[in-house]
């Protein structure tokens, strides 16, 4: 009976660790791959054929798609559209700046959006303004007859939307009464915002510092009189606040809406996402490319690094540098932390950087998932999504733009 020789020159690969290009193929370890076409590497380090795809609908070109599982929005040309379950769309706003990527954040039933040029809110199936513009000027005032005590009075005006949202107010005006008399306010500005239904006039007590609501008037009203002293109960709480500036990288965190504009991070007032105090902007040294909130803080990426802003009180943030290389804009996606690293809890922020795909966990710890194995060409921006494919959680990334040599392959 013939005997077979042992397969001494055959090596069995039992596990596959995925693509590797940080070293030459001659330095590979068992399980490293130089190419992997249309396959997935499972969590058990097995190779599995990647499923194909089939066209379910043919639609026109769209970009900036966003969804929370119930609402879906995208941009088509110069229009913001709602994407319906059957993949048909309806225009909710037109006249947007062409080619601008849209960014979104949701708080309650309101979806806030901005492309860095325009801003808006999608709520109850319609688009409206994000906040209300501050009155362009103060009403004029003159002395008339009345019984107000002599002295100095301050006054200011705000707009009031039909849903109760109030605008900010600028610097207060002054009028001095030399003797017992009254005040006529006139030439009151009228808001062009179709959602504004009223205006509010605030006045201080004689020689007082705080302003209180004196009266609420229709938006179309242009004058009012104050002749009998009244003590207001509602203080002016929106002075020096404004609507949101156009920005990018929107997110919700601890009751605030965060947005980036250039190298500055702005936050709305707490639980007041349509009012911003621009004096509270946090400047960084380079253009912001990532705003990624988790449970107990926010990862802030720029063109030159990634920092950790710890805590749920933005007024107390102190940025701590975590990475000395930049984040690529548009590549943020979230997943359950336990799907990425055993023992971790809460959400994990996944994003691409100049030196690999990174995971940012609660507490400010960052893990570079690919930096020691696989380098990809760095580009200007990208898009990403997390999906569950047959029990394996995958971060799917695409990049576009001018290829830079900062992270070229071996």
ZIMOUR-V623282 format. One record per pair of residues at least 4 apart in sequence whose C-alpha atoms are under 7 Angstrom apart, sorted by the first residue. I is the first residue (numbers start at 0). J is the second residue. Records with the same first field share a line. If there is no record, write none. Layout:
I=J / J
This chain:
12=30
14=30 / 44 / 45
15=30 / 31 / 44 / 45 / 46
16=30 / 31 / 44
17=31 / 32 / 40
18=31 / 32 / 33 / 34 / 35 / 373
19=31 / 32 / 33 / 372 / 373
20=372 / 373 / 374 / 408 / 409
21=371 / 372 / 373 / 374 / 408 / 409
22=26 / 409
23=27 / 409
24=33
27=31
37=48 / 49
38=46 / 47 / 48 / 49
39=46 / 47 / 48 / 49
40=44 / 45 / 46 / 47
41=45 / 46 / 47 / 391
42=391
60=75
61=73 / 74 / 75
62=73 / 74 / 75
63=73 / 74 / 100 / 101
64=72 / 73
65=71 / 72 / 73
66=70 / 71 / 72
67=71
71=81 / 82
72=80 / 81 / 82
73=79 / 80 / 81 / 82
74=78 / 79 / 80
75=79 / 80
76=97
77=93 / 94 / 95 / 96 / 97
78=90 / 92 / 93 / 94 / 95
79=90 / 91 / 92 / 93
80=88 / 89 / 90 / 91 / 92
81=88 / 89 / 90 / 91
82=86 / 87 / 88 / 89
83=87 / 88
91=125 / 126
92=126
99=114
100=114
101=112 / 113 / 114
102=112 / 113 / 114 / 247 / 248 / 249
103=110 / 111 / 112 / 113 / 249
104=110 / 111 / 112 / 249 / 250 / 251
105=109 / 110 / 111 / 251
106=110 / 251
108=122
109=120 / 121 / 122
110=120 / 121 / 122
111=119 / 120 / 121
112=118 / 119 / 120
113=117 / 118 / 119 / 245 / 246 / 247
114=118 / 245 / 246 / 247
115=245 / 246 / 247
116=245
117=245
118=129 / 245
119=126 / 127 / 128 / 129
120=126 / 127 / 128 / 129
121=125 / 126 / 127
122=126
129=242 / 243 / 273
130=166 / 242 / 243 / 273 / 274
131=166 / 242
132=166 / 241 / 242
133=157 / 166 / 167 / 168 / 241
134=157 / 168 / 188
136=188
137=155 / 156 / 172 / 187
138=184 / 185 / 186 / 187 / 188
139=184 / 185 / 186
140=182 / 183 / 184 / 185
141=182 / 183 / 184
142=180 / 181 / 182 / 183
143=180 / 181 / 182 / 183
144=180 / 181
145=179 / 180 / 181 / 226 / 227
146=179 / 180 / 181 / 226 / 227
147=179 / 180 / 181 / 226 / 227 / 228
148=178 / 179 / 205
149=176 / 177 / 178 / 179
150=175 / 176 / 177 / 205 / 206
151=173 / 174 / 175 / 176 / 205 / 206
152=173 / 174 / 175 / 202 / 203 / 204 / 205 / 206
153=171 / 172 / 173 / 174 / 202 / 203
154=171 / 172 / 173 / 201 / 202 / 203 / 210
155=168 / 171 / 172 / 200 / 201 / 202
156=168 / 198 / 199 / 200 / 201
157=165 / 166 / 167 / 168 / 198 / 199 / 200
158=165 / 166 / 195 / 197 / 198 / 199
159=163 / 164 / 165 / 166 / 195 / 196 / 197 / 198 / 199
160=164 / 165 / 194 / 195 / 196 / 197
161=194 / 195 / 196
166=237
167=237 / 238 / 239 / 240 / 241
168=237 / 238 / 239 / 240
169=238 / 239
176=180
180=226
181=225 / 226
182=224 / 225 / 226
183=223 / 224 / 225
184=222 / 223 / 224
185=221 / 222 / 223
186=221 / 222
187=221 / 222
188=221
189=218 / 219
190=195 / 218
195=218
196=217 / 218
197=215 / 216 / 217 / 218
198=215 / 216 / 217 / 218
199=212 / 214 / 215 / 216
200=212 / 213 / 214 / 215
201=210 / 211 / 212 / 213 / 235
202=210 / 211 / 212 / 213
203=207 / 208 / 209 / 210 / 211
210=234 / 235
211=231 / 232 / 233 / 234 / 235
212=231 / 232 / 233 / 234 / 235
213=231
216=220
239=276
240=274 / 275 / 276
241=274 / 275 / 276
242=273 / 274 / 275
243=273 / 274 / 275
246=258 / 259 / 260
247=258 / 259 / 260
248=258 / 259 / 289 / 290
249=256 / 257 / 258
250=256 / 257 / 258
251=255 / 256 / 257
252=256 / 292
253=311
254=269 / 270
255=266 / 267 / 268 / 269 / 270 / 272
256=266 / 267 / 272
257=264 / 265 / 266 / 267
258=264 / 265 / 266
259=263 / 264 / 265 / 287
260=264
261=286 / 287
262=282 / 283 / 284 / 285 / 286 / 287
263=280 / 281 / 282 / 283
264=280 / 281 / 282
265=277 / 279 / 280 / 281
266=275
267=271 / 272 / 273 / 274 / 275
268=272 / 274 / 275
285=301 / 302 / 303
286=301 / 302
287=300 / 301 / 302
288=300 / 301 / 302 / 326 / 327 / 328
289=299 / 300 / 301 / 326 / 328
290=297 / 298 / 299 / 300
291=297 / 298 / 299 / 348
292=296 / 297 / 298
293=297 / 346 / 347 / 361
294=345 / 361
295=309 / 310 / 311 / 361 / 362
296=308 / 309 / 310 / 311
297=307 / 308 / 309
298=305 / 306 / 307 / 308
299=305 / 306 / 307
300=304 / 305 / 306 / 325 / 326
301=305 / 325 / 326
302=325 / 326
303=323 / 324 / 325
304=322 / 323 / 324 / 325 / 326
305=320 / 321 / 322 / 323 / 324 / 325 / 326
306=318 / 319 / 320 / 321 / 322
307=318 / 319 / 320 / 321 / 363
308=316 / 317 / 318 / 319
309=316
310=316
312=316
324=352 / 353
325=352 / 353
326=351 / 352 / 353
327=351 / 352 / 353 / 379 / 380 / 381
328=380 / 381
329=380 / 381 / 382
330=350 / 351 / 381 / 382 / 383
331=348 / 349 / 350 / 383
332=348 / 349 / 350 / 383 / 384 / 385
333=346 / 347 / 348 / 349 / 385
334=346 / 347 / 348 / 385
335=345 / 346 / 347
336=340 / 343 / 344 / 345 / 346 / 347 / 360
337=341 / 342 / 343 / 344
338=392
345=361
346=360
347=358 / 359 / 360
348=358 / 359 / 360
349=357 / 358 / 359
350=356 / 357 / 358
351=355 / 356 / 357
352=356
353=377 / 405 / 406
354=370 / 374 / 406
355=367 / 368 / 369 / 370 / 374
356=367 / 368 / 369
357=365 / 366 / 367 / 368
358=365 / 366 / 367
359=363 / 364 / 365 / 366
360=364 / 365
369=373
370=374
374=406 / 407 / 408
375=406 / 407 / 408
376=402 / 403 / 404 / 406 / 407
377=402 / 403 / 404 / 405 / 406
378=398 / 399 / 400 / 401 / 402 / 403
379=399 / 400 / 401
380=398 / 399 / 400
381=397 / 398 / 399
382=396 / 397 / 398
383=394 / 395 / 396 / 397
384=394 / 395 / 396
385=392 / 393 / 394 / 395
386=392 / 393 / 394
387=391 / 392 / 393
388=392
